[in-house]
Amino acid sequence: MNASDLRVGQGFDIHRFSDDPDRVLVLAGSVFDGERGLEGHSDADAISHACSDALLGAAGLGDIGMHFPDTDPAWKGADSLTLLRHVVGLVRSEGWEVANIDCAVVCERPKLAPRRDEMQSTLSEIVGAPVSIKGNRAERLGAIGRAEGVACFATSLLVRRPDSRVSHPEDTEQDAP
């Protein structure tokens, strides 16, 4: 395996809490009853969005806004897990497999630890690889520290599928004259 067979991507997403009492909070596909929902064109699942962006970036396929623009009414209220499934399909169609995704979620609320296993399992099943989620607090600093929203950073690792590998000269042994 060569370095060109590996790709790393970074994703980021942030959403403020909504004042709409009917808006539900969805993170990594899990609904957090009793919590304020996040503002957004889709379901505003910041974790799924950051994962999608990390995958798209690693594969050189742009970003989530290019594929699912918030100006397109087709994506209004969209389930972000459906978007993530589509992104995984795009990545695979380019000859890549997901090795893993690591997420750092920054929020004062909700508490993620009680739902961490559920969220990791849901995302891991969709991407076909381990997804880890870590909860972090902003320690009352800035908008996130004042519990005004949720931010997520995600890093993905992609591995080129052997059946789609590009041949490199250094991969073949040269016959000595």
C-alpha positions in Angstrom: 0.0 0.0 0.0 1.3 3.5 -0.9 0.5 6.8 0.7 -1.6 7.5 -2.4 -3.9 4.7 -1.3 -4.9 6.7 1.9 -6.8 9.9 2.2 -7.7 12.0 5.2 -10.6 14.4 5.4 -11.7 17.0 7.9 -15.3 18.1 8.4 -16.9 20.7 10.5 -20.5 21.8 11.2 -22.2 24.1 13.6 -25.9 24.9 14.2 -27.5 27.2 16.7 -30.5 26.1 18.8 -33.9 26.9 17.4 -36.6 28.8 19.1 -39.2 26.6 17.4 -40.8 24.5 20.1 -41.7 21.8 17.5 -38.2 21.4 16.2 -36.6 18.2 17.5 -32.9 17.8 18.3 -31.2 15.1 16.1 -27.6 14.2 16.5 -26.0 11.2 14.7 -29.6 10.1 13.8 -30.6 10.0 17.5 -33.6 12.1 18.6 -33.0 13.8 22.0 -36.5 14.3 23.5 -37.0 17.3 25.7 -34.0 19.2 24.1 -34.3 22.3 21.8 -33.8 21.4 18.2 -31.1 23.0 15.9 -31.8 25.5 13.2 -31.1 24.3 9.7 -32.5 23.6 6.2 -32.4 19.8 6.8 -32.8 18.2 10.2 -29.6 20.1 11.2 -27.8 16.9 12.5 -24.4 18.6 13.0 -22.6 15.2 13.6 -23.9 13.6 10.4 -23.1 16.8 8.5 -19.5 16.9 9.7 -19.0 13.2 8.9 -20.3 13.8 5.4 -18.0 16.8 4.9 -15.0 14.8 6.1 -15.7 12.0 3.7 -16.4 14.3 0.7 -13.2 16.2 1.4 -11.0 13.1 1.7 -12.4 11.8 -1.6 -11.9 15.2 -3.3 -15.6 15.5 -3.9 -16.3 19.0 -2.6 -18.4 19.6 0.4 -21.9 19.0 1.7 -23.2 22.4 0.5 -22.2 21.5 -3.1 -24.2 18.2 -3.0 -27.1 19.3 -0.8 -27.4 23.1 -1.1 -29.6 24.8 1.5 -31.2 26.8 -1.3 -32.7 23.7 -2.8 -36.2 23.0 -1.5 -35.6 19.2 -2.2 -33.4 19.1 0.9 -35.8 21.0 3.2 -36.2 18.9 6.4 -34.1 16.1 4.9 -32.9 13.3 7.1 -29.1 13.7 7.4 -28.6 10.0 7.7 -30.0 9.7 4.2 -27.6 12.4 3.0 -24.7 10.5 4.7 -25.7 7.2 3.0 -25.6 9.1 -0.3 -22.1 10.5 0.5 -20.8 7.0 1.4 -22.1 5.8 -2.0 -20.3 8.6 -3.8 -17.1 7.9 -2.0 -17.3 4.2 -2.8 -18.1 4.9 -6.5 -14.8 6.7 -6.6 -12.9 3.6 -5.4 -12.6 4.4 -1.7 -13.6 2.6 1.4 -14.1 4.3 4.8 -11.5 3.1 7.3 -12.9 5.2 10.2 -14.3 8.5 11.3 -13.5 10.3 14.5 -15.9 13.0 15.8 -15.4 15.7 18.5 -18.7 17.3 19.4 -18.6 20.6 21.3 -21.7 21.4 23.3 -22.9 22.2 26.8 -26.1 20.2 26.2 -27.3 17.7 25.6 -25.2 15.2 27.5 -23.9 12.8 24.8 -22.4 10.0 27.0 -25.8 8.3 27.7 -26.4 8.0 23.9 -22.9 7.6 22.7 -23.0 3.9 21.9 -26.3 4.3 20.1 -25.0 7.2 18.0 -21.7 5.4 17.2 -23.5 2.2 16.2 -25.9 4.1 13.9 -23.2 6.0 12.1 -20.8 2.9 11.9 -23.5 0.9 10.3 -24.1 3.6 7.6 -20.5 4.2 6.8 -19.4 0.5 7.1 -16.5 1.4 9.4 -16.0 2.4 13.0 -17.2 5.9 14.0 -16.2 7.3 17.3 -17.9 10.3 19.1 -16.4 12.3 21.8 -18.3 14.9 23.8 -16.5 18.1 24.7 -17.6 21.2 26.6 -16.7 24.8 25.7 -16.3 25.6 29.4 -18.7 28.6 29.1 -16.6 30.2 26.5 -18.3 31.8 23.4 -21.6 31.0 21.9 -21.2 27.2 22.3 -20.2 27.7 25.9 -23.3 29.7 26.5 -25.3 26.7 25.2 -26.4 28.6 22.0 -25.7 25.6 19.7 -23.7 22.5 18.8 -20.5 22.2 16.8 -18.8 19.1 15.5 -15.4 18.4 14.0 -14.9 15.1 12.1 -11.8 13.4 10.7 -12.1 10.5 8.2 -9.6 8.1 6.8 -10.3 6.5 3.4 -8.5 3.6 1.9 -8.3 2.9 -1.9 -10.1 -0.4 -2.8 -7.6 -2.8 -4.3 -9.8 -3.3 -7.3 -9.7 0.4 -8.1 -6.1 1.0 -7.4 -4.1 3.1 -9.8 -0.8 1.5 -10.9 2.3 3.3 -9.8 5.7 2.7 -11.3 7.2 2.1 -7.8 4.7 -0.7 -7.3 6.3 -3.0 -9.9 9.7 -4.5 -9.7 12.1 -3.4 -12.5 14.1 -6.1 -14.2 17.8 -5.4 -13.9 19.6 -5.1 -17.2 
